Amino acid sequence: MLPEINLQGDVDIAALSPLLRGMLLSVAYADGEGGIGLTATGAMNRKFVL
């Protein structure tokens, strides 16, 4: 028999997930700055990554 999973609607996922928080911050930065700058070799800019 499969286990039953109960979901809770009052959990703030953004506050609990570092990955989701980082993604939201990245999207907000890119939206505010008009994108994320890349270096000449195509890597992400250091000021964005740190």
N, CA, C, O and CB atoms as a CASP TS submission, in Angstrom:
PFRMAT TS
TARGET T0000
AUTHOR 0000-0000-0000
METHOD Language model
MODEL 1
PARENT N/A
ATOM      1  N   MET     1       0.817  -1.169   0.000  1.00  0.00           N
ATOM      2  CA  MET     1       0.000   0.000   0.000  1.00  0.00           C
ATOM      3  C   MET     1       0.876   1.252   0.000  1.00  0.00           C
ATOM      4  O   MET     1       1.879   1.309   0.711  1.00  0.00           O
ATOM      5  CB  MET     1      -0.938  -0.013   1.193  1.00  0.00           C
ATOM      6  N   LEU     2       0.500   2.250  -0.792  1.00  0.00           N
ATOM      7  CA  LEU     2       1.263   3.486  -0.877  1.00  0.00           C
ATOM      8  C   LEU     2       1.022   4.370   0.338  1.00  0.00           C
ATOM      9  O   LEU     2      -0.092   4.414   0.862  1.00  0.00           O
ATOM     10  CB  LEU     2       0.908   4.238  -2.149  1.00  0.00           C
ATOM     11  N   PRO     3       2.061   5.080   0.793  1.00  0.00           N
ATOM     12  CA  PRO     3       1.874   5.971   1.945  1.00  0.00           C
ATOM     13  C   PRO     3       1.020   7.177   1.555  1.00  0.00           C
ATOM     14  O   PRO     3       1.024   7.606   0.402  1.00  0.00           O
ATOM     15  CB  PRO     3       3.240   6.440   2.499  1.00  0.00           C
ATOM     16  N   GLU     4       0.306   7.705   2.510  1.00  0.00           N
ATOM     17  CA  GLU     4      -0.534   8.872   2.283  1.00  0.00           C
ATOM     18  C   GLU     4       0.266  10.133   2.604  1.00  0.00           C
ATOM     19  O   GLU     4       0.914  10.217   3.648  1.00  0.00           O
ATOM     20  CB  GLU     4      -1.829   8.802   3.141  1.00  0.00           C
ATOM     21  N   ILE     5       0.216  11.108   1.704  1.00  0.00           N
ATOM     22  CA  ILE     5       0.929  12.371   1.894  1.00  0.00           C
ATOM     23  C   ILE     5      -0.094  13.469   2.111  1.00  0.00           C
ATOM     24  O   ILE     5      -0.966  13.686   1.270  1.00  0.00           O
ATOM     25  CB  ILE     5       1.850  12.698   0.676  1.00  0.00           C
ATOM     26  N   ASN     6       0.008  14.161   3.236  1.00  0.00           N
ATOM     27  CA  ASN     6      -0.892  15.269   3.539  1.00  0.00           C
ATOM     28  C   ASN     6      -0.142  16.586   3.322  1.00  0.00           C
ATOM     29  O   ASN     6       0.904  16.812   3.929  1.00  0.00           O
ATOM     30  CB  ASN     6      -1.435  15.167   5.004  1.00  0.00           C
ATOM     31  N   LEU     7      -0.665  17.436   2.473  1.00  0.00           N
ATOM     32  CA  LEU     7      -0.051  18.728   2.204  1.00  0.00           C
ATOM     33  C   LEU     7      -0.658  19.786   3.109  1.00  0.00           C
ATOM     34  O   LEU     7      -1.851  19.752   3.411  1.00  0.00           O
ATOM     35  CB  LEU     7      -0.220  19.119   0.727  1.00  0.00           C
ATOM     36  N   GLN     8       0.177  20.727   3.540  1.00  0.00           N
ATOM     37  CA  GLN     8      -0.297  21.814   4.385  1.00  0.00           C
ATOM     38  C   GLN     8      -0.278  23.102   3.581  1.00  0.00           C
ATOM     39  O   GLN     8       0.712  23.399   2.913  1.00  0.00           O
ATOM     40  CB  GLN     8       0.568  21.949   5.667  1.00  0.00           C
ATOM     41  N   GLY     9      -1.348  23.862   3.635  1.00  0.00           N
ATOM     42  CA  GLY     9      -1.457  25.087   2.851  1.00  0.00           C
ATOM     43  C   GLY     9      -0.862  26.305   3.518  1.00  0.00           C
ATOM     44  O   GLY     9      -0.747  27.349   2.876  1.00  0.00           O
ATOM     45  N   ASP    10      -0.475  26.217   4.787  1.00  0.00           N
ATOM     46  CA  ASP    10       0.029  27.390   5.501  1.00  0.00           C
ATOM     47  C   ASP    10       1.552  27.438   5.598  1.00  0.00           C
ATOM     48  O   ASP    10       2.086  28.209   6.395  1.00  0.00           O
ATOM     49  CB  ASP    10      -0.554  27.426   6.882  1.00  0.00           C
ATOM     50  N   VAL    11       2.254  26.647   4.820  1.00  0.00           N
ATOM     51  CA  VAL    11       3.714  26.602   4.845  1.00  0.00           C
ATOM     52  C   VAL    11       4.260  27.583   3.810  1.00  0.00           C
ATOM     53  O   VAL    11       3.851  27.566   2.649  1.00  0.00           O
ATOM     54  CB  VAL    11       4.235  25.157   4.570  1.00  0.00           C
ATOM     55  N   ASP    12       5.200  28.449   4.249  1.00  0.00           N
ATOM     56  CA  ASP    12       5.828  29.405   3.342  1.00  0.00           C
ATOM     57  C   ASP    12       7.047  28.734   2.698  1.00  0.00           C
ATOM     58  O   ASP    12       8.131  28.720   3.280  1.00  0.00           O
ATOM     59  CB  ASP    12       6.239  30.720   4.100  1.00  0.00           C
ATOM     60  N   ILE    13       6.866  28.190   1.515  1.00  0.00           N
ATOM     61  CA  ILE    13       7.919  27.430   0.846  1.00  0.00           C
ATOM     62  C   ILE    13       9.129  28.305   0.537  1.00  0.00           C
ATOM     63  O   ILE    13      10.268  27.854   0.657  1.00  0.00           O
ATOM     64  CB  ILE    13       7.386  26.807  -0.438  1.00  0.00           C
ATOM     65  N   ALA    14       8.887  29.564   0.137  1.00  0.00           N
ATOM     66  CA  ALA    14       9.996  30.459  -0.202  1.00  0.00           C
ATOM     67  C   ALA    14      10.901  30.705   1.003  1.00  0.00           C
ATOM     68  O   ALA    14      12.110  30.864   0.839  1.00  0.00           O
ATOM     69  CB  ALA    14       9.459  31.792  -0.732  1.00  0.00           C
ATOM     70  N   ALA    15      10.339  30.737   2.203  1.00  0.00           N
ATOM     71  CA  ALA    15      11.143  30.954   3.407  1.00  0.00           C
ATOM     72  C   ALA    15      11.933  29.708   3.795  1.00  0.00           C
ATOM     73  O   ALA    15      12.968  29.814   4.453  1.00  0.00           O
ATOM     74  CB  ALA    15      10.249  31.379   4.565  1.00  0.00           C
ATOM     75  N   LEU    16      11.462  28.536   3.398  1.00  0.00           N
ATOM     76  CA  LEU    16      12.099  27.289   3.814  1.00  0.00           C
ATOM     77  C   LEU    16      13.086  26.728   2.797  1.00  0.00           C
ATOM     78  O   LEU    16      13.922  25.898   3.157  1.00  0.00           O
ATOM     79  CB  LEU    16      11.053  26.267   4.092  1.00  0.00           C
ATOM     80  N   SER    17      13.015  27.152   1.547  1.00  0.00           N
ATOM     81  CA  SER    17      13.841  26.565   0.504  1.00  0.00           C
ATOM     82  C   SER    17      14.941  27.518   0.045  1.00  0.00           C
ATOM     83  O   SER    17      14.642  28.517  -0.609  1.00  0.00           O
ATOM     84  CB  SER    17      12.980  26.163  -0.675  1.00  0.00           C
ATOM     85  N   PRO    18      16.203  27.238   0.368  1.00  0.00           N
ATOM     86  CA  PRO    18      17.288  28.094  -0.095  1.00  0.00           C
ATOM     87  C   PRO    18      17.381  28.136  -1.628  1.00  0.00           C
ATOM     88  O   PRO    18      17.722  29.170  -2.204  1.00  0.00           O
ATOM     89  CB  PRO    18      18.608  27.612   0.490  1.00  0.00           C
ATOM     90  N   LEU    19      17.080  27.019  -2.276  1.00  0.00           N
ATOM     91  CA  LEU    19      17.149  26.978  -3.734  1.00  0.00           C
ATOM     92  C   LEU    19      16.099  27.901  -4.348  1.00  0.00           C
ATOM     93  O   LEU    19      16.399  28.666  -5.264  1.00  0.00           O
ATOM     94  CB  LEU    19      16.956  25.538  -4.243  1.00  0.00           C
ATOM     95  N   LEU    20      14.885  27.829  -3.848  1.00  0.00           N
ATOM     96  CA  LEU    20      13.816  28.683  -4.355  1.00  0.00           C
ATOM     97  C   LEU    20      14.097  30.147  -4.053  1.00  0.00           C
ATOM     98  O   LEU    20      13.854  31.010  -4.897  1.00  0.00           O
ATOM     99  CB  LEU    20      12.473  28.272  -3.753  1.00  0.00           C
ATOM    100  N   ARG    21      14.607  30.440  -2.859  1.00  0.00           N
ATOM    101  CA  ARG    21      14.960  31.822  -2.506  1.00  0.00           C
ATOM    102  C   ARG    21      16.017  32.365  -3.447  1.00  0.00           C
ATOM    103  O   ARG    21      15.907  33.499  -3.912  1.00  0.00           O
ATOM    104  CB  ARG    21      15.461  31.903  -1.056  1.00  0.00           C
ATOM    105  N   GLY    22      17.036  31.573  -3.734  1.00  0.00           N
ATOM    106  CA  GLY    22      18.083  31.994  -4.659  1.00  0.00           C
ATOM    107  C   GLY    22      17.558  32.247  -6.059  1.00  0.00           C
ATOM    108  O   GLY    22      17.965  33.199  -6.725  1.00  0.00           O
ATOM    109  N   MET    23      16.648  31.383  -6.501  1.00  0.00           N
ATOM    110  CA  MET    23      16.051  31.564  -7.815  1.00  0.00           C
ATOM    111  C   MET    23      15.236  32.852  -7.867  1.00  0.00           C
ATOM    112  O   MET    23      15.325  33.601  -8.841  1.00  0.00           O
ATOM    113  CB  MET    23      15.172  30.364  -8.171  1.00  0.00           C
ATOM    114  N   LEU    24      14.439  33.118  -6.826  1.00  0.00           N
ATOM    115  CA  LEU    24      13.637  34.334  -6.786  1.00  0.00           C
ATOM    116  C   LEU    24      14.516  35.580  -6.776  1.00  0.00           C
ATOM    117  O   LEU    24      14.209  36.563  -7.451  1.00  0.00           O
ATOM    118  CB  LEU    24      12.728  34.325  -5.562  1.00  0.00           C
ATOM    119  N   LEU    25      15.604  35.542  -6.014  1.00  0.00           N
ATOM    120  CA  LEU    25      16.537  36.677  -5.997  1.00  0.00           C
ATOM    121  C   LEU    25      17.197  36.863  -7.361  1.00  0.00           C
ATOM    122  O   LEU    25      17.375  37.995  -7.809  1.00  0.00           O
ATOM    123  CB  LEU    25      17.615  36.473  -4.914  1.00  0.00           C
ATOM    124  N   SER    26      17.557  35.776  -8.020  1.00  0.00           N
ATOM    125  CA  SER    26      18.189  35.852  -9.341  1.00  0.00           C
ATOM    126  C   SER    26      17.247  36.453 -10.377  1.00  0.00           C
ATOM    127  O   SER    26      17.651  37.301 -11.173  1.00  0.00           O
ATOM    128  CB  SER    26      18.640  34.463  -9.794  1.00  0.00           C
ATOM    129  N   VAL    27      15.998  36.015 -10.365  1.00  0.00           N
ATOM    130  CA  VAL    27      15.019  36.531 -11.315  1.00  0.00           C
ATOM    131  C   VAL    27      14.736  38.011 -11.036  1.00  0.00           C
ATOM    132  O   VAL    27      14.610  38.805 -11.968  1.00  0.00           O
ATOM    133  CB  VAL    27      13.711  35.708 -11.247  1.00  0.00           C
ATOM    134  N   ALA    28      14.638  38.379  -9.761  1.00  0.00           N
ATOM    135  CA  ALA    28      14.398  39.778  -9.412  1.00  0.00           C
ATOM    136  C   ALA    28      15.571  40.650  -9.851  1.00  0.00           C
ATOM    137  O   ALA    28      15.363  41.752 -10.359  1.00  0.00           O
ATOM    138  CB  ALA    28      14.162  39.924  -7.899  1.00  0.00           C
ATOM    139  N   TYR    29      16.792  40.173  -9.663  1.00  0.00           N
ATOM    140  CA  TYR    29      17.969  40.920 -10.086  1.00  0.00           C
ATOM    141  C   TYR    29      17.982  41.091 -11.609  1.00  0.00           C
ATOM    142  O   TYR    29      18.191  42.193 -12.117  1.00  0.00           O
ATOM    143  CB  TYR    29      19.251  40.211  -9.615  1.00  0.00           C
ATOM    144  N   ALA    30      17.760  40.014 -12.309  1.00  0.00           N
ATOM    145  CA  ALA    30      17.773  40.064 -13.775  1.00  0.00           C
ATOM    146  C   ALA    30      16.680  40.996 -14.292  1.00  0.00           C
ATOM    147  O   ALA    30      16.892  41.718 -15.266  1.00  0.00           O
ATOM    148  CB  ALA    30      17.590  38.651 -14.367  1.00  0.00           C
ATOM    149  N   ASP    31      15.526  40.985 -13.655  1.00  0.00           N
ATOM    150  CA  ASP    31      14.427  41.859 -14.063  1.00  0.00           C
ATOM    151  C   ASP    31      14.781  43.323 -13.806  1.00  0.00           C
ATOM    152  O   ASP    31      14.511  44.181 -14.647  1.00  0.00           O
ATOM    153  CB  ASP    31      13.132  41.484 -13.316  1.00  0.00           C
ATOM    154  N   GLY    32      15.375  43.609 -12.669  1.00  0.00           N
ATOM    155  CA  GLY    32      15.717  44.989 -12.313  1.00  0.00           C
ATOM    156  C   GLY    32      16.893  45.548 -13.085  1.00  0.00           C
ATOM    157  O   GLY    32      16.946  46.747 -13.356  1.00  0.00           O
ATOM    158  N   GLU    33      17.833  44.693 -13.441  1.00  0.00           N
ATOM    159  CA  GLU    33      19.062  45.141 -14.105  1.00  0.00           C
ATOM    160  C   GLU    33      19.040  44.924 -15.615  1.00  0.00           C
ATOM    161  O   GLU    33      20.001  45.270 -16.301  1.00  0.00           O
ATOM    162  CB  GLU    33      20.250  44.424 -13.515  1.00  0.00           C
ATOM    163  N   GLY    34      17.983  44.369 -16.126  1.00  0.00           N
ATOM    164  CA  GLY    34      17.912  44.113 -17.559  1.00  0.00           C
ATOM    165  C   GLY    34      18.697  42.889 -17.998  1.00  0.00           C
ATOM    166  O   GLY    34      19.114  42.800 -19.153  1.00  0.00           O
ATOM    167  N   GLY    35      18.900  41.956 -17.099  1.00  0.00           N
ATOM    168  CA  GLY    35      19.618  40.724 -17.419  1.00  0.00           C
ATOM    169  C   GLY    35      20.787  40.505 -16.487  1.00  0.00           C
ATOM    170  O   GLY    35      21.058  41.322 -15.607  1.00  0.00           O
ATOM    171  N   ILE    36      21.469  39.413 -16.683  1.00  0.00           N
ATOM    172  CA  ILE    36      22.644  39.075 -15.891  1.00  0.00           C
ATOM    173  C   ILE    36      23.844  39.111 -16.826  1.00  0.00           C
ATOM    174  O   ILE    36      23.892  38.392 -17.823  1.00  0.00           O
ATOM    175  CB  ILE    36      22.494  37.668 -15.198  1.00  0.00           C
ATOM    176  N   GLY    37      24.805  39.951 -16.494  1.00  0.00           N
ATOM    177  CA  GLY    37      25.973  40.108 -17.351  1.00  0.00           C
ATOM    178  C   GLY    37      26.866  38.875 -17.360  1.00  0.00           C
ATOM    179  O   GLY    37      27.011  38.185 -16.351  1.00  0.00           O
ATOM    180  N   LEU    38      27.452  38.619 -18.508  1.00  0.00           N
ATOM    181  CA  LEU    38      28.383  37.507 -18.642  1.00  0.00           C
ATOM    182  C   LEU    38      29.784  38.044 -18.910  1.00  0.00           C
ATOM    183  O   LEU    38      29.949  39.153 -19.418  1.00  0.00           O
ATOM    184  CB  LEU    38      27.939  36.550 -19.772  1.00  0.00           C
ATOM    185  N   THR    39      30.787  37.248 -18.564  1.00  0.00           N
ATOM    186  CA  THR    39      32.164  37.625 -18.851  1.00  0.00           C
ATOM    187  C   THR    39      32.448  37.373 -20.334  1.00  0.00           C
ATOM    188  O   THR    39      31.593  36.864 -21.060  1.00  0.00           O
ATOM    189  CB  THR    39      33.161  36.833 -17.948  1.00  0.00           C
ATOM    190  N   ALA    40      33.642  37.731 -20.768  1.00  0.00           N
ATOM    191  CA  ALA    40      34.022  37.542 -22.169  1.00  0.00           C
ATOM    192  C   ALA    40      34.016  36.062 -22.572  1.00  0.00           C
ATOM    193  O   ALA    40      33.830  35.737 -23.745  1.00  0.00           O
ATOM    194  CB  ALA    40      35.404  38.142 -22.419  1.00  0.00           C
ATOM    195  N   THR    41      34.221  35.167 -21.594  1.00  0.00           N
ATOM    196  CA  THR    41      34.233  33.729 -21.903  1.00  0.00           C
ATOM    197  C   THR    41      32.856  33.097 -21.762  1.00  0.00           C
ATOM    198  O   THR    41      32.701  31.898 -21.995  1.00  0.00           O
ATOM    199  CB  THR    41      35.218  33.007 -20.996  1.00  0.00           C
ATOM    200  N   GLY    42      31.842  33.893 -21.379  1.00  0.00           N
ATOM    201  CA  GLY    42      30.483  33.375 -21.280  1.00  0.00           C
ATOM    202  C   GLY    42      30.088  32.895 -19.900  1.00  0.00           C
ATOM    203  O   GLY    42      28.995  32.355 -19.726  1.00  0.00           O
ATOM    204  N   ALA    43      30.957  33.082 -18.908  1.00  0.00           N
ATOM    205  CA  ALA    43      30.635  32.676 -17.535  1.00  0.00           C
ATOM    206  C   ALA    43      29.799  33.772 -16.872  1.00  0.00           C
ATOM    207  O   ALA    43      29.778  34.912 -17.336  1.00  0.00           O
ATOM    208  CB  ALA    43      31.938  32.397 -16.710  1.00  0.00           C
ATOM    209  N   MET    44      29.109  33.416 -15.780  1.00  0.00           N
ATOM    210  CA  MET    44      28.334  34.419 -15.044  1.00  0.00           C
ATOM    211  C   MET    44      29.293  35.405 -14.382  1.00  0.00           C
ATOM    212  O   MET    44      30.371  35.032 -13.920  1.00  0.00           O
ATOM    213  CB  MET    44      27.411  33.745 -13.979  1.00  0.00           C
ATOM    214  N   ASN    45      28.882  36.650 -14.348  1.00  0.00           N
ATOM    215  CA  ASN    45      29.685  37.707 -13.759  1.00  0.00           C
ATOM    216  C   ASN    45      29.904  37.440 -12.268  1.00  0.00           C
ATOM    217  O   ASN    45      28.969  37.051 -11.569  1.00  0.00           O
ATOM    218  CB  ASN    45      29.012  39.074 -13.969  1.00  0.00           C
ATOM    219  N   ARG    46      31.119  37.641 -11.780  1.00  0.00           N
ATOM    220  CA  ARG    46      31.469  37.332 -10.405  1.00  0.00           C
ATOM    221  C   ARG    46      30.642  38.131  -9.407  1.00  0.00           C
ATOM    222  O   ARG    46      30.264  37.604  -8.361  1.00  0.00           O
ATOM    223  CB  ARG    46      32.934  37.590 -10.177  1.00  0.00           C
ATOM    224  N   LYS    47      30.356  39.389  -9.711  1.00  0.00           N
ATOM    225  CA  LYS    47      29.587  40.216  -8.770  1.00  0.00           C
ATOM    226  C   LYS    47      28.166  39.674  -8.592  1.00  0.00           C
ATOM    227  O   LYS    47      27.541  39.909  -7.557  1.00  0.00           O
ATOM    228  CB  LYS    47      29.536  41.679  -9.260  1.00  0.00           C
ATOM    229  N   PHE    48      27.659  38.960  -9.578  1.00  0.00           N
ATOM    230  CA  PHE    48      26.347  38.354  -9.446  1.00  0.00           C
ATOM    231  C   PHE    48      26.402  37.056  -8.657  1.00  0.00           C
ATOM    232  O   PHE    48      25.515  36.783  -7.848  1.00  0.00           O
ATOM    233  CB  PHE    48      25.750  38.105 -10.811  1.00  0.00           C
ATOM    234  N   VAL    49      27.411  36.272  -8.879  1.00  0.00           N
ATOM    235  CA  VAL    49      27.514  34.948  -8.249  1.00  0.00           C
ATOM    236  C   VAL    49      27.823  35.050  -6.763  1.00  0.00           C
ATOM    237  O   VAL    49      27.270  34.287  -5.971  1.00  0.00           O
ATOM    238  CB  VAL    49      28.591  34.117  -8.939  1.00  0.00           C
ATOM    239  N   LEU    50      28.675  35.953  -6.374  1.00  0.00           N
ATOM    240  CA  LEU    50      29.046  36.085  -4.949  1.00  0.00           C
ATOM    241  C   LEU    50      27.969  36.783  -4.273  1.00  0.00           C
ATOM    242  O   LEU    50      28.046  37.015  -3.066  1.00  0.00           O
ATOM    243  CB  LEU    50      30.367  36.824  -4.739  1.00  0.00           C
TER
END
